[in-house]
């Protein structure tokens, strides 16, 4: 069990269509997935270039986690994500190592992937996500 690589950087945006257009046009990124998740209050897109991936997060309303983030901090960097071969096992290992977790157990994330978040206090103030290989 291990963290096996980098998975994505996520950016909170006000205008998802505009952001997808900007990253595809400016940098030649390819749209991989786009998904609206009503119960999380977000619409998200993932884009790839080479082996790298960017996640764009837009809010469906002010009382959602992305809506609150945008109101407080404005658009910009939201989290970084690492790939893990076993998210549950990595959470146990990180908790045993004293890392503060937001999610004690893996949960369903975007695009059908198993995910969990670490508290930003674990990582120099940057919200960090683990993503299963799915
Ligand atoms: Co993410």
Backbone and ligand atoms as CSV (ligand in chain L), in Angstrom:
chain,resi,resn,atom,element,x,y,z
A,1,UNK,N,N,0.848,-1.201,0.000
A,1,UNK,CA,C,0.000,0.000,0.000
A,1,UNK,C,C,0.879,1.244,0.000
A,2,UNK,N,N,0.433,2.202,-0.784
A,2,UNK,CA,C,1.261,3.397,-0.911
A,2,UNK,C,C,0.519,4.465,-1.701
A,3,UNK,N,N,1.007,5.672,-1.521
A,3,UNK,CA,C,0.677,6.725,-2.480
A,3,UNK,C,C,1.562,6.471,-3.691
A,4,UNK,N,N,0.950,6.409,-4.860
A,4,UNK,CA,C,1.682,5.942,-6.034
A,4,UNK,C,C,1.971,7.035,-7.056
A,5,UNK,N,N,1.412,8.220,-6.832
A,5,UNK,CA,C,1.705,9.276,-7.795
A,5,UNK,C,C,0.842,10.489,-7.554
A,6,UNK,N,N,1.066,11.463,-8.381
A,6,UNK,CA,C,0.266,12.671,-8.346
A,6,UNK,C,C,-0.979,12.422,-9.196
A,7,UNK,N,N,-2.136,12.933,-8.789
A,7,UNK,CA,C,-3.355,12.694,-9.575
A,7,UNK,C,C,-3.896,13.950,-10.256
A,8,UNK,N,N,-4.118,15.037,-9.495
A,8,UNK,CA,C,-4.595,16.273,-10.132
A,8,UNK,C,C,-4.408,17.469,-9.205
A,9,UNK,N,N,-4.485,18.631,-9.801
A,9,UNK,CA,C,-4.654,19.891,-9.077
A,9,UNK,C,C,-6.072,20.343,-9.367
A,10,UNK,N,N,-6.760,20.885,-8.345
A,10,UNK,CA,C,-8.123,21.355,-8.549
A,10,UNK,C,C,-8.209,22.856,-8.331
A,11,UNK,N,N,-8.952,23.496,-9.212
A,11,UNK,CA,C,-9.126,24.944,-9.190
A,11,UNK,C,C,-10.617,25.240,-9.089
A,12,UNK,N,N,-10.988,26.103,-8.146
A,12,UNK,CA,C,-12.380,26.559,-8.031
A,12,UNK,C,C,-12.587,27.715,-9.003
A,13,UNK,N,N,-13.675,27.636,-9.773
A,13,UNK,CA,C,-13.933,28.646,-10.803
A,13,UNK,C,C,-15.364,29.171,-10.680
A,14,UNK,N,N,-15.558,30.376,-11.152
A,14,UNK,CA,C,-16.911,30.961,-11.178
A,14,UNK,C,C,-17.683,30.479,-12.411
A,15,UNK,N,N,-16.966,30.276,-13.512
A,15,UNK,CA,C,-17.589,30.007,-14.810
A,15,UNK,C,C,-16.937,28.762,-15.403
A,16,UNK,N,N,-17.618,27.626,-15.280
A,16,UNK,CA,C,-17.007,26.360,-15.719
A,16,UNK,C,C,-16.793,26.331,-17.232
A,17,UNK,N,N,-17.789,26.760,-17.997
A,17,UNK,CA,C,-17.613,26.768,-19.454
A,17,UNK,C,C,-16.423,27.631,-19.861
A,18,UNK,N,N,-16.317,28.794,-19.230
A,18,UNK,CA,C,-15.218,29.702,-19.552
A,18,UNK,C,C,-13.871,29.111,-19.176
A,19,UNK,N,N,-13.829,28.425,-18.033
A,19,UNK,CA,C,-12.560,27.843,-17.585
A,19,UNK,C,C,-12.157,26.663,-18.470
A,20,UNK,N,N,-13.122,25.814,-18.832
A,20,UNK,CA,C,-12.807,24.695,-19.734
A,20,UNK,C,C,-12.287,25.244,-21.055
A,21,UNK,N,N,-12.955,26.266,-21.553
A,21,UNK,CA,C,-12.520,26.875,-22.813
A,21,UNK,C,C,-11.107,27.445,-22.688
A,22,UNK,N,N,-10.834,28.125,-21.575
A,22,UNK,CA,C,-9.521,28.747,-21.397
A,22,UNK,C,C,-8.414,27.693,-21.368
A,23,UNK,N,N,-8.605,26.630,-20.580
A,23,UNK,CA,C,-7.522,25.640,-20.449
A,23,UNK,C,C,-7.347,24.810,-21.712
A,24,UNK,N,N,-8.444,24.562,-22.452
A,24,UNK,CA,C,-8.288,23.814,-23.699
A,24,UNK,C,C,-7.641,24.695,-24.770
A,25,UNK,N,N,-8.062,25.953,-24.826
A,25,UNK,CA,C,-7.561,26.858,-25.865
A,25,UNK,C,C,-6.139,27.314,-25.581
A,26,UNK,N,N,-5.868,27.706,-24.322
A,26,UNK,CA,C,-4.559,28.282,-24.005
A,26,UNK,C,C,-3.461,27.230,-23.951
A,27,UNK,N,N,-3.803,26.040,-23.419
A,27,UNK,CA,C,-2.748,25.052,-23.158
A,27,UNK,C,C,-2.934,23.743,-23.918
A,28,UNK,N,N,-3.993,23.651,-24.695
A,28,UNK,CA,C,-4.219,22.427,-25.458
A,28,UNK,C,C,-4.626,21.244,-24.597
A,29,UNK,N,N,-5.228,21.495,-23.431
A,29,UNK,CA,C,-5.684,20.388,-22.590
A,29,UNK,C,C,-6.926,19.747,-23.230
A,30,UNK,N,N,-7.151,18.481,-22.883
A,30,UNK,CA,C,-8.278,17.719,-23.416
A,30,UNK,C,C,-9.301,17.482,-22.323
A,31,UNK,N,N,-10.566,17.772,-22.618
A,31,UNK,CA,C,-11.633,17.511,-21.649
A,31,UNK,C,C,-11.806,16.004,-21.494
A,32,UNK,N,N,-11.654,15.526,-20.260
A,32,UNK,CA,C,-11.737,14.085,-19.977
A,32,UNK,C,C,-13.132,13.699,-19.474
A,33,UNK,N,N,-13.637,14.426,-18.486
A,33,UNK,CA,C,-14.958,14.172,-17.915
A,33,UNK,C,C,-15.595,15.505,-17.568
A,34,UNK,N,N,-16.910,15.490,-17.560
A,34,UNK,CA,C,-17.637,16.620,-16.996
A,34,UNK,C,C,-18.849,16.042,-16.274
A,35,UNK,N,N,-19.101,16.517,-15.064
A,35,UNK,CA,C,-20.140,15.894,-14.243
A,35,UNK,C,C,-20.777,16.927,-13.330
A,36,UNK,N,N,-22.115,16.860,-13.236
A,36,UNK,CA,C,-22.865,17.710,-12.321
A,36,UNK,C,C,-23.322,16.826,-11.168
A,37,UNK,N,N,-22.952,17.178,-9.958
A,37,UNK,CA,C,-23.265,16.351,-8.785
A,37,UNK,C,C,-24.159,17.177,-7.872
A,38,UNK,N,N,-25.478,16.962,-8.028
A,38,UNK,CA,C,-26.446,17.814,-7.318
A,38,UNK,C,C,-26.272,17.729,-5.809
A,39,UNK,N,N,-26.057,16.510,-5.284
A,39,UNK,CA,C,-26.033,16.379,-3.814
A,39,UNK,C,C,-24.760,16.968,-3.213
A,40,UNK,N,N,-23.727,17.192,-4.014
A,40,UNK,CA,C,-22.533,17.898,-3.515
A,40,UNK,C,C,-22.545,19.374,-3.924
A,41,UNK,N,N,-23.536,19.745,-4.752
A,41,UNK,CA,C,-23.667,21.138,-5.150
A,41,UNK,C,C,-22.553,21.627,-6.055
A,42,UNK,N,N,-22.004,20.718,-6.860
A,42,UNK,CA,C,-20.913,21.133,-7.735
A,42,UNK,C,C,-21.113,20.629,-9.159
A,43,UNK,N,N,-20.510,21.361,-10.075
A,43,UNK,CA,C,-20.328,20.865,-11.427
A,43,UNK,C,C,-18.824,20.896,-11.666
A,44,UNK,N,N,-18.301,19.788,-12.162
A,44,UNK,CA,C,-16.855,19.640,-12.261
A,44,UNK,C,C,-16.458,19.149,-13.633
A,45,UNK,N,N,-15.239,19.493,-14.008
A,45,UNK,CA,C,-14.666,18.979,-15.239
A,45,UNK,C,C,-13.246,18.548,-14.948
A,46,UNK,N,N,-12.790,17.492,-15.607
A,46,UNK,CA,C,-11.373,17.155,-15.535
A,46,UNK,C,C,-10.793,17.254,-16.933
A,47,UNK,N,N,-9.575,17.793,-16.974
A,47,UNK,CA,C,-8.863,17.977,-18.228
A,47,UNK,C,C,-7.488,17.362,-18.078
A,48,UNK,N,N,-6.979,16.828,-19.178
A,48,UNK,CA,C,-5.660,16.209,-19.119
A,48,UNK,C,C,-4.741,16.818,-20.167
A,49,UNK,N,N,-3.458,16.705,-19.866
A,49,UNK,CA,C,-2.418,16.968,-20.866
A,49,UNK,C,C,-1.238,16.088,-20.495
A,50,UNK,N,N,-0.764,15.305,-21.449
A,50,UNK,CA,C,0.270,14.326,-21.130
A,50,UNK,C,C,-0.226,13.418,-20.016
A,51,UNK,N,N,0.588,13.262,-18.986
A,51,UNK,CA,C,0.216,12.421,-17.842
A,51,UNK,C,C,-0.442,13.237,-16.741
A,52,UNK,N,N,-0.684,14.516,-16.966
A,52,UNK,CA,C,-1.147,15.416,-15.908
A,52,UNK,C,C,-2.627,15.732,-16.052
A,53,UNK,N,N,-3.228,16.056,-14.897
A,53,UNK,CA,C,-4.682,16.271,-14.881
A,53,UNK,C,C,-5.020,17.493,-14.031
A,54,UNK,N,N,-5.987,18.263,-14.518
A,54,UNK,CA,C,-6.512,19.435,-13.820
A,54,UNK,C,C,-7.997,19.207,-13.587
A,55,UNK,N,N,-8.466,19.557,-12.393
A,55,UNK,CA,C,-9.888,19.445,-12.069
A,55,UNK,C,C,-10.418,20.866,-11.878
A,56,UNK,N,N,-11.520,21.176,-12.525
A,56,UNK,CA,C,-12.164,22.485,-12.379
A,56,UNK,C,C,-13.468,22.288,-11.621
A,57,UNK,N,N,-13.679,23.087,-10.582
A,57,UNK,CA,C,-14.842,22.938,-9.709
A,57,UNK,C,C,-15.656,24.213,-9.728
A,58,UNK,N,N,-16.927,24.095,-10.084
A,58,UNK,CA,C,-17.842,25.232,-10.042
A,58,UNK,C,C,-18.980,24.911,-9.080
A,59,UNK,N,N,-19.537,25.944,-8.504
A,59,UNK,CA,C,-20.572,25.789,-7.490
A,59,UNK,C,C,-21.957,25.831,-8.120
A,60,UNK,N,N,-22.881,25.033,-7.563
A,60,UNK,CA,C,-24.283,25.125,-7.979
A,60,UNK,C,C,-25.080,26.044,-7.072
A,61,UNK,N,N,-24.431,26.637,-6.074
A,61,UNK,CA,C,-25.139,27.550,-5.178
A,61,UNK,C,C,-24.239,28.028,-4.061
A,62,UNK,N,N,-24.650,29.090,-3.363
A,62,UNK,CA,C,-23.781,29.693,-2.339
A,62,UNK,C,C,-23.592,28.821,-1.093
A,63,UNK,N,N,-24.506,27.877,-0.842
A,63,UNK,CA,C,-24.406,27.083,0.384
A,63,UNK,C,C,-23.706,25.744,0.175
A,64,UNK,N,N,-22.982,25.619,-0.912
A,64,UNK,CA,C,-22.224,24.401,-1.195
A,64,UNK,C,C,-20.776,24.621,-0.779
A,65,UNK,N,N,-19.975,23.544,-0.707
A,65,UNK,CA,C,-18.602,23.747,-0.232
A,65,UNK,C,C,-17.774,24.578,-1.206
A,66,UNK,N,N,-18.024,24.410,-2.503
A,66,UNK,CA,C,-17.292,25.260,-3.456
A,66,UNK,C,C,-17.851,26.689,-3.439
A,67,UNK,N,N,-19.163,26.817,-3.273
A,67,UNK,CA,C,-19.760,28.151,-3.173
A,67,UNK,C,C,-19.202,28.928,-1.994
A,68,UNK,N,N,-19.071,28.252,-0.859
A,68,UNK,CA,C,-18.503,28.914,0.331
A,68,UNK,C,C,-17.034,29.267,0.122
A,69,UNK,N,N,-16.299,28.368,-0.525
A,69,UNK,CA,C,-14.889,28.636,-0.821
A,69,UNK,C,C,-14.762,29.869,-1.712
A,70,UNK,N,N,-15.585,29.935,-2.778
A,70,UNK,CA,C,-15.521,31.075,-3.702
A,70,UNK,C,C,-15.883,32.379,-2.998
A,71,UNK,N,N,-16.891,32.325,-2.114
A,71,UNK,CA,C,-17.299,33.544,-1.404
A,71,UNK,C,C,-16.192,34.032,-0.479
A,72,UNK,N,N,-15.493,33.087,0.133
A,72,UNK,CA,C,-14.476,33.448,1.130
A,72,UNK,C,C,-13.145,33.816,0.485
A,73,UNK,N,N,-12.730,33.054,-0.530
A,73,UNK,CA,C,-11.365,33.190,-1.057
A,73,UNK,C,C,-11.302,33.593,-2.508
A,74,UNK,N,N,-12.449,33.540,-3.194
A,74,UNK,CA,C,-12.444,33.853,-4.619
A,74,UNK,C,C,-11.946,32.666,-5.427
A,75,UNK,N,N,-12.015,32.774,-6.748
A,75,UNK,CA,C,-11.563,31.683,-7.598
A,75,UNK,C,C,-10.071,31.438,-7.398
A,76,UNK,N,N,-9.674,30.179,-7.580
A,76,UNK,CA,C,-8.246,29.864,-7.491
A,76,UNK,C,C,-8.027,28.438,-7.037
A,77,UNK,N,N,-6.782,28.179,-6.683
A,77,UNK,CA,C,-6.328,26.847,-6.273
A,77,UNK,C,C,-7.183,26.308,-5.119
A,78,UNK,N,N,-7.724,25.099,-5.293
A,78,UNK,CA,C,-8.592,24.523,-4.262
A,78,UNK,C,C,-7.944,23.345,-3.525
A,79,UNK,N,N,-7.400,22.385,-4.234
A,79,UNK,CA,C,-6.709,21.269,-3.581
A,79,UNK,C,C,-5.764,20.575,-4.544
A,80,UNK,N,N,-4.887,19.762,-3.961
A,80,UNK,CA,C,-4.050,18.871,-4.760
A,80,UNK,C,C,-4.423,17.437,-4.407
A,81,UNK,N,N,-4.269,16.537,-5.357
A,81,UNK,CA,C,-4.669,15.150,-5.132
A,81,UNK,C,C,-3.557,14.189,-5.525
A,82,UNK,N,N,-3.358,13.211,-4.643
A,82,UNK,CA,C,-2.408,12.126,-4.896
A,82,UNK,C,C,-3.188,10.837,-5.139
A,83,UNK,N,N,-2.626,9.989,-5.964
A,83,UNK,CA,C,-3.216,8.683,-6.225
A,83,UNK,C,C,-2.706,7.671,-5.200
A,84,UNK,N,N,-3.621,6.859,-4.699
A,84,UNK,CA,C,-3.249,5.801,-3.756
A,84,UNK,C,C,-3.814,4.485,-4.251
A,85,UNK,N,N,-3.072,3.408,-4.052
A,85,UNK,CA,C,-3.600,2.126,-4.533
A,85,UNK,C,C,-4.672,1.580,-3.590
A,86,UNK,N,N,-4.667,2.039,-2.323
A,86,UNK,CA,C,-5.682,1.598,-1.356
A,86,UNK,C,C,-5.968,2.778,-0.427
A,87,UNK,N,N,-7.024,3.529,-0.722
A,87,UNK,CA,C,-7.299,4.775,0.012
A,87,UNK,C,C,-7.554,4.492,1.496
A,88,UNK,N,N,-8.320,3.462,1.805
A,88,UNK,CA,C,-8.623,3.144,3.209
A,88,UNK,C,C,-7.346,2.827,3.980
A,89,UNK,N,N,-6.480,2.048,3.388
A,89,UNK,CA,C,-5.222,1.680,4.058
A,89,UNK,C,C,-4.330,2.904,4.239
A,90,UNK,N,N,-4.302,3.789,3.248
A,90,UNK,CA,C,-3.495,5.007,3.364
A,90,UNK,C,C,-4.037,5.919,4.450
A,91,UNK,N,N,-5.371,6.013,4.574
A,91,UNK,CA,C,-5.954,6.831,5.648
A,91,UNK,C,C,-5.539,6.288,7.011
A,92,UNK,N,N,-5.572,4.978,7.167
A,92,UNK,CA,C,-5.153,4.363,8.439
A,92,UNK,C,C,-3.677,4.669,8.716
A,93,UNK,N,N,-2.850,4.549,7.691
A,93,UNK,CA,C,-1.419,4.804,7.856
A,93,UNK,C,C,-1.174,6.264,8.220
A,94,UNK,N,N,-1.873,7.191,7.517
A,94,UNK,CA,C,-1.682,8.624,7.770
A,94,UNK,C,C,-2.191,9.001,9.161
A,95,UNK,N,N,-3.334,8.458,9.567
A,95,UNK,CA,C,-3.866,8.743,10.903
A,95,UNK,C,C,-2.903,8.242,11.970
A,96,UNK,N,N,-2.345,7.050,11.762
A,96,UNK,CA,C,-1.382,6.495,12.726
A,96,UNK,C,C,-0.130,7.351,12.799
A,97,UNK,N,N,0.178,8.042,11.701
A,97,UNK,CA,C,1.342,8.928,11.630
A,97,UNK,C,C,1.027,10.319,12.181
A,98,UNK,N,N,-0.236,10.518,12.615
A,98,UNK,CA,C,-0.609,11.787,13.236
A,98,UNK,C,C,-1.146,12.838,12.292
A,99,UNK,N,N,-1.379,12.489,11.038
A,99,UNK,CA,C,-1.910,13.465,10.073
A,99,UNK,C,C,-3.395,13.719,10.342
A,100,UNK,N,N,-3.817,14.978,10.453
A,100,UNK,CA,C,-5.240,15.246,10.659
A,100,UNK,C,C,-6.034,15.001,9.380
A,101,UNK,N,N,-7.114,14.248,9.528
A,101,UNK,CA,C,-7.929,13.873,8.375
A,101,UNK,C,C,-9.253,14.614,8.399
A,102,UNK,N,N,-9.800,14.913,7.236
A,102,UNK,CA,C,-11.189,15.366,7.130
A,102,UNK,C,C,-12.092,14.145,7.002
A,103,UNK,N,N,-11.712,13.213,6.141
A,103,UNK,CA,C,-12.482,11.975,5.957
A,103,UNK,C,C,-11.752,10.823,6.637
A,104,UNK,N,N,-12.421,10.193,7.582
A,104,UNK,CA,C,-11.828,9.037,8.275
A,104,UNK,C,C,-11.899,7.779,7.407
A,105,UNK,N,N,-12.879,7.795,6.490
A,105,UNK,CA,C,-13.078,6.631,5.605
A,105,UNK,C,C,-13.179,7.146,4.172
A,106,UNK,N,N,-12.819,6.326,3.192
A,106,UNK,CA,C,-13.001,6.727,1.796
A,106,UNK,C,C,-14.484,6.937,1.493
A,107,UNK,N,N,-14.744,7.826,0.535
A,107,UNK,CA,C,-16.128,8.044,0.104
A,107,UNK,C,C,-16.150,8.225,-1.405
A,108,UNK,N,N,-17.360,8.250,-1.954
A,108,UNK,CA,C,-17.494,8.405,-3.400
A,108,UNK,C,C,-17.179,9.845,-3.782
A,109,UNK,N,N,-16.296,10.022,-4.739
A,109,UNK,CA,C,-15.938,11.350,-5.226
A,109,UNK,C,C,-16.412,11.544,-6.650
A,110,UNK,N,N,-15.820,12.496,-7.311
A,110,UNK,CA,C,-16.184,12.795,-8.692
A,110,UNK,C,C,-15.779,11.665,-9.620
A,111,UNK,N,N,-16.503,11.556,-10.707
A,111,UNK,CA,C,-16.124,10.688,-11.823
A,111,UNK,C,C,-15.993,9.222,-11.402
A,112,UNK,N,N,-16.772,8.826,-10.364
A,112,UNK,CA,C,-16.790,7.434,-9.945
A,112,UNK,C,C,-15.571,6.975,-9.169
A,113,UNK,N,N,-14.755,7.913,-8.691
A,113,UNK,CA,C,-13.530,7.539,-7.983
A,113,UNK,C,C,-13.737,7.548,-6.470
A,114,UNK,N,N,-13.010,6.688,-5.783
A,114,UNK,CA,C,-13.006,6.665,-4.320
A,114,UNK,C,C,-11.997,7.703,-3.837
A,115,UNK,N,N,-12.445,8.562,-2.905
A,115,UNK,CA,C,-11.587,9.663,-2.470
A,115,UNK,C,C,-11.642,9.853,-0.948
A,116,UNK,N,N,-10.704,10.648,-0.433
A,116,UNK,CA,C,-10.748,11.114,0.958
A,116,UNK,C,C,-9.878,12.356,1.048
A,117,UNK,N,N,-10.257,13.270,1.956
A,117,UNK,CA,C,-9.480,14.504,2.124
A,117,UNK,C,C,-8.716,14.500,3.445
A,118,UNK,N,N,-7.496,15.026,3.383
A,118,UNK,CA,C,-6.705,15.331,4.576
A,118,UNK,C,C,-6.937,16.791,4.932
A,119,UNK,N,N,-6.809,17.102,6.207
A,119,UNK,CA,C,-6.937,18.493,6.640
A,119,UNK,C,C,-5.737,19.305,6.143
A,120,UNK,N,N,-5.964,20.564,5.732
A,120,UNK,CA,C,-4.845,21.391,5.259
A,120,UNK,C,C,-3.728,21.574,6.294
A,121,UNK,N,N,-4.041,21.393,7.572
A,121,UNK,CA,C,-2.988,21.495,8.587
A,121,UNK,C,C,-1.912,20.423,8.420
A,122,UNK,N,N,-2.261,19.335,7.711
A,122,UNK,CA,C,-1.297,18.250,7.495
A,122,UNK,C,C,-0.259,18.629,6.444
A,123,UNK,N,N,-0.573,19.639,5.629
A,123,UNK,CA,C,0.179,19.816,4.379
A,123,UNK,C,C,0.473,21.289,4.081
A,124,UNK,N,N,0.824,22.038,5.114
A,124,UNK,CA,C,1.231,23.421,4.868
A,124,UNK,C,C,0.116,24.312,4.369
A,125,UNK,N,N,-1.132,23.983,4.735
A,125,UNK,CA,C,-2.235,24.859,4.390
A,125,UNK,C,C,-2.930,24.546,3.090
A,126,UNK,N,N,-2.511,23.461,2.419
A,126,UNK,CA,C,-3.147,23.097,1.151
A,126,UNK,C,C,-4.056,21.888,1.384
A,127,UNK,N,N,-5.323,22.041,1.060
A,127,UNK,CA,C,-6.252,20.912,1.122
A,127,UNK,C,C,-5.733,19.808,0.210
A,128,UNK,N,N,-5.678,18.581,0.730
A,128,UNK,CA,C,-5.084,17.473,-0.017
A,128,UNK,C,C,-6.044,16.290,-0.062
A,129,UNK,N,N,-6.140,15.703,-1.223
A,129,UNK,CA,C,-7.077,14.612,-1.486
A,129,UNK,C,C,-6.286,13.354,-1.857
A,130,UNK,N,N,-6.785,12.225,-1.418
A,130,UNK,CA,C,-6.301,10.935,-1.932
A,130,UNK,C,C,-7.354,10.394,-2.889
A,131,UNK,N,N,-6.912,9.856,-3.999
A,131,UNK,CA,C,-7.815,9.301,-4.999
A,131,UNK,C,C,-7.409,7.860,-5.260
A,132,UNK,N,N,-8.399,6.952,-5.224
A,132,UNK,CA,C,-8.118,5.562,-5.545
A,132,UNK,C,C,-7.863,5.391,-7.033
A,133,UNK,N,N,-7.262,4.313,-7.387
A,133,UNK,CA,C,-6.956,4.111,-8.803
A,133,UNK,C,C,-8.183,3.784,-9.623
A,134,UNK,N,N,-9.240,3.339,-8.938
A,134,UNK,CA,C,-10.566,3.161,-9.533
A,134,UNK,C,C,-10.645,2.372,-10.813
L,1,CO,CO,CO,-10.074,16.527,-6.563
